[in-house]
């Protein structure tokens, strides 16, 4: 039964040599695999894959510099904060990496900015800045949050942001969008492709592996999304006109399917959608997405579309020299073909 599929079915061997460590110098030179024909092209040739009457849905959320390297006030020992969410002008939630105890009233600082732990829920800490603001802390002292499997280097930071990022608060990149340049987007528009923007703030949960024995028992992460009314109306018009709605990235897919799962579209909210084997897609017709990590909820999305054939596609990609994960290459799935 669908709800008894073992998580081990989402496992596969992924070597470090298959994980791209640096972004493409020209984003549009990344590779794109059509899973149905097994043809591989460069992203700049994407219109040879998708119909001219396609509508691409992109996630414009901005990755913020949420890694803060600070000091402990009294011992001057090193500590790293990873901001997860801004609560108000002076307060944020974060993870804390340090060898010392993380108790309430513990004070950290960076330059002249002081921060104090005020509460804790599990591994998440609430910290209040006593003499500055969150925006100042991030803009002056923040570092880009590269994924844990990417070796940290400042030269890679710009590559971990989409060229069209605009608003929102993500702590991880909507990576399928990293392959698109503004030039490519303008070319697509000129050739009749519609581009629809939405915002889904990508959280750290996107990296959380499925640890339960069965996929269905996994507690899926939540993410906030927003789609403005004009975008909703355009999407509905495009759908009625039989345009192919193609989501760029699993974050766009998750937002779209959440928005349109009811008769009245939900313009904003928190999505808890877990797309896995047996899921019925109601709005999206296609997906462009990177190659995902073993045992991840993102790979469960691919499994929901390709079922057992995903492993053949992944092996084909590996054997073809394609790169995996955030800076890697991508694939195109025609959802309508998967329904046949």
C-alpha positions in Angstrom: 0.0 0.0 0.0 1.1 3.6 -0.7 1.2 4.5 3.0 3.5 1.6 3.7 6.3 2.4 1.3 9.6 2.0 3.1 11.9 5.0 3.3 14.7 2.7 2.1 13.1 2.8 -1.3 14.3 6.4 -1.6 17.9 5.4 -1.0 20.7 5.4 -3.5 24.5 5.8 -3.4 25.7 9.4 -4.0 29.4 10.0 -4.1 30.9 13.4 -3.3 32.3 13.5 -6.8 28.7 13.8 -8.1 28.0 16.8 -5.9 28.9 20.0 -7.7 30.9 22.2 -5.3 30.9 25.4 -7.3 28.1 27.2 -9.2 28.2 27.4 -13.0 30.1 30.5 -14.1 27.2 30.9 -16.6 24.0 29.7 -15.0 22.4 28.9 -18.3 25.1 26.4 -19.2 23.8 24.0 -16.5 22.5 20.7 -17.9 18.8 19.8 -18.1 17.6 16.2 -18.6 14.2 15.3 -20.1 13.3 12.2 -18.1 10.9 11.0 -20.8 13.3 11.2 -23.8 16.5 11.0 -21.8 17.8 13.9 -23.9 20.2 16.3 -22.2 20.5 20.0 -23.2 21.8 23.2 -21.7 19.3 25.4 -19.9 19.6 28.1 -22.5 18.0 25.7 -24.9 15.1 25.0 -22.6 12.4 25.9 -25.2 13.3 22.8 -27.1 11.8 20.9 -24.1 8.7 22.9 -23.2 5.8 24.0 -25.4 5.7 27.7 -26.5 2.4 28.1 -24.7 4.0 27.2 -21.3 3.7 29.2 -18.1 6.7 28.9 -15.8 6.1 29.5 -12.1 9.2 30.7 -10.2 9.9 31.3 -6.5 11.3 34.7 -6.0 12.1 34.3 -2.3 15.5 35.8 -1.3 18.1 33.8 0.6 19.3 36.0 3.5 22.7 36.0 5.1 21.6 34.2 8.2 24.9 32.7 9.5 26.3 34.9 12.2 29.8 34.3 13.6 29.8 35.8 17.1 31.7 35.6 20.4 30.7 34.7 23.9 30.7 37.8 26.0 32.7 36.6 29.0 35.0 34.0 27.5 35.3 35.4 24.0 34.9 31.9 22.7 33.5 31.3 19.2 29.8 30.7 18.5 27.8 30.5 15.3 24.1 31.5 15.1 21.9 30.3 12.2 18.9 32.6 12.0 15.7 30.7 11.1 13.0 33.4 11.5 12.7 37.1 12.3 10.1 37.6 15.0 10.2 41.4 15.3 12.7 44.2 14.8 15.0 43.0 17.6 14.2 39.4 18.1 14.9 36.2 16.1 14.8 32.4 16.3 18.0 30.5 15.6 20.1 27.5 16.0 23.3 27.9 18.0 26.6 26.1 17.3 28.9 26.1 20.3 30.6 23.7 22.7 29.4 25.5 25.8 26.0 25.4 27.6 23.3 27.5 25.9 21.3 28.8 28.9 18.9 31.7 29.2 20.5 35.1 29.7 23.7 33.9 27.9 25.1 36.9 26.0 26.8 36.8 22.6 28.3 39.7 20.6 29.6 40.6 17.2 31.5 44.0 17.1 29.3 46.2 19.2 26.0 44.3 18.8 24.9 42.3 21.9 22.4 39.5 21.9 20.9 37.5 24.7 19.1 34.1 24.8 15.6 34.6 26.2 14.0 31.2 25.6 14.4 27.8 24.1 12.1 25.3 22.4 13.9 22.1 21.5 17.0 23.0 19.5 15.5 26.4 18.5 16.5 29.5 20.6 14.9 32.9 20.8 17.4 35.7 21.0 16.9 39.4 21.6 19.3 42.0 20.3 19.7 44.6 23.1 21.3 47.5 21.2 20.6 47.1 17.5 18.2 45.5 15.0 18.0 42.2 13.1 18.3 43.9 9.7 21.6 45.6 10.8 22.9 42.3 12.2 22.2 40.4 9.0 23.3 43.1 6.5 26.6 43.9 8.3 27.6 40.6 9.8 25.7 37.8 8.0 27.1 35.1 5.8 25.3 33.1 3.1 24.0 29.8 4.4 25.5 27.4 1.9 24.2 23.8 2.3 26.2 21.4 4.6 27.4 19.4 1.7 29.0 22.5 0.0 32.4 23.5 1.2 32.0 27.1 2.5 33.7 29.8 0.5 32.8 33.4 -0.1 33.3 33.0 -3.8 30.3 30.8 -4.0 27.8 33.1 -2.2 26.5 35.0 -5.2 25.8 31.7 -7.0 23.5 30.6 -4.2 21.0 33.4 -5.0 18.6 33.4 -8.0 19.0 36.4 -10.3 15.4 37.3 -9.8 15.3 37.1 -6.0 12.8 39.7 -4.7 11.5 39.8 -1.1 10.7 36.9 1.2 13.0 35.4 3.8 14.6 32.0 2.9 17.5 30.3 4.6 18.1 27.9 1.7 17.9 28.6 -2.1 15.1 27.5 -4.4 17.8 25.7 -6.3 16.1 25.0 -9.6 15.9 28.7 -10.1 19.7 29.1 -9.9 20.0 28.0 -13.5 17.9 30.9 -14.9 19.4 34.2 -16.0 17.5 37.4 -16.5 18.5 37.2 -20.2 17.1 33.7 -20.5 13.8 34.8 -18.8 13.5 37.7 -21.1 14.1 35.5 -24.1 11.4 33.0 -22.9 8.9 35.9 -22.4 9.7 37.2 -25.9 9.0 33.7 -27.3 5.6 33.5 -25.7 6.3 31.8 -22.3 4.5 33.4 -19.4 6.4 33.9 -16.1 4.5 33.9 -12.9 6.1 34.9 -9.6 5.3 33.6 -6.1 7.1 33.5 -2.8 7.7 30.5 -0.7 10.3 31.0 2.1 12.5 27.9 2.0 13.4 26.7 5.4 16.1 24.3 6.8 13.5 21.5 6.8 14.2 21.1 3.1 17.5 19.4 4.1 15.9 17.1 6.7 16.2 13.4 5.8 13.3 11.1 6.3 14.3 9.1 9.3 11.1 7.1 9.9 10.9 3.5 8.6 8.0 4.4 6.3 7.7 7.5 4.2 4.2 8.2 5.4 5.3 8.5 9.0 7.7 11.4 8.3 6.7 14.7 9.8 6.9 17.1 6.9 8.4 20.6 7.4 6.2 23.7 7.1 6.9 26.7 4.9 5.2 30.1 4.5 4.1 31.1 1.0 2.3 34.0 -0.8 0.9 34.4 -4.3 -0.7 37.8 -5.1 -4.2 38.1 -6.6 -3.0 39.1 -10.0 -0.8 36.0 -10.3 -3.7 33.8 -9.2 -5.9 35.3 -11.9 -3.2 34.9 -14.6 -2.7 31.3 -13.6 -6.4 30.5 -13.7 -6.6 32.2 -17.2 -3.6 30.2 -18.4 -5.1 27.0 -17.1 -8.4 27.7 -18.9 -6.4 28.4 -22.0 -4.7 25.0 -21.8 -1.3 26.5 -21.2 1.2 24.1 -19.6 1.8 25.2 -16.0 5.4 24.2 -15.2 6.8 24.8 -11.7 10.5 25.8 -11.4 11.5 23.9 -8.3 9.7 21.8 -5.7 9.1 24.9 -3.6 7.0 26.4 -6.4 5.2 23.1 -6.9 4.4 22.9 -3.2 3.1 26.4 -3.1 1.0 25.9 -6.3 -0.6 22.7 -5.2 -1.3 24.1 -1.8 -2.9 27.2 -3.2 -5.2 25.4 -5.6 -6.1 22.4 -3.5 -9.4 24.0 -2.6 -12.1 25.6 -4.9 -11.1 29.0 -3.6 -7.4 29.6 -4.1 -5.5 30.3 -0.9 -3.3 33.3 -1.6 -1.1 32.9 1.4 -0.5 30.7 4.4 1.6 27.9 5.8 1.9 24.8 3.6 2.2 21.4 5.3 1.8 19.6 2.0 3.7 16.3 1.8 3.8 15.2 -1.8 4.5 11.5 -1.9 3.5 8.3 -3.7 -0.3 8.4 -4.3 -0.5 12.2 -4.4 -3.0 13.6 -6.9 -1.7 16.7 -8.7 -4.5 19.2 -9.3 -2.9 22.2 -11.0 0.8 21.8 -12.1 1.5 20.1 -15.5 5.3 20.0 -15.3 8.3 20.3 -13.0 11.9 21.5 -13.4 13.9 20.4 -10.4 17.5 19.5 -9.4 18.6 16.0 -8.4 17.8 15.5 -4.7 19.5 13.8 -1.8 18.8 10.2 -0.8 15.9 9.7 1.7 14.7 13.3 1.3 11.2 14.6 1.2 12.2 16.2 -2.1 13.1 12.9 -3.6 9.7 11.6 -2.4 8.1 14.2 -4.7 10.0 12.7 -7.7 9.0 9.2 -6.5 5.3 10.4 -6.5 5.7 11.2 -10.2 8.1 8.6 -11.6 7.5 5.8 -9.1 10.1 3.1 -9.2 11.5 4.5 -12.5 13.2 7.4 -10.6 16.2 5.2 -9.8 16.7 4.4 -13.5 16.6 8.2 -14.3 19.0 9.0 -11.5 21.4 6.3 -12.6 21.2 7.6 -16.1 22.0 11.1 -14.9 25.0 9.8 -12.9 26.3 7.8 -15.8 25.9 10.8 -18.1 28.1 12.9 -15.8 25.3 15.2 -14.5 25.9 16.9 -11.2 23.5 16.6 -8.2 22.2 18.8 -5.4 22.1 22.6 -5.1 24.8 23.7 -7.6 24.2 20.7 -9.8 22.1 20.1 -12.9 18.4 19.5 -13.3 15.6 17.5 -14.9 12.3 18.2 -16.5 9.3 16.0 -15.7 6.0 16.3 -17.7 3.5 15.6 -15.0 0.7 15.0 -17.5 2.8 12.2 -19.1 3.2 10.6 -15.6 -0.6 10.4 -15.2 -1.0 8.2 -18.3 
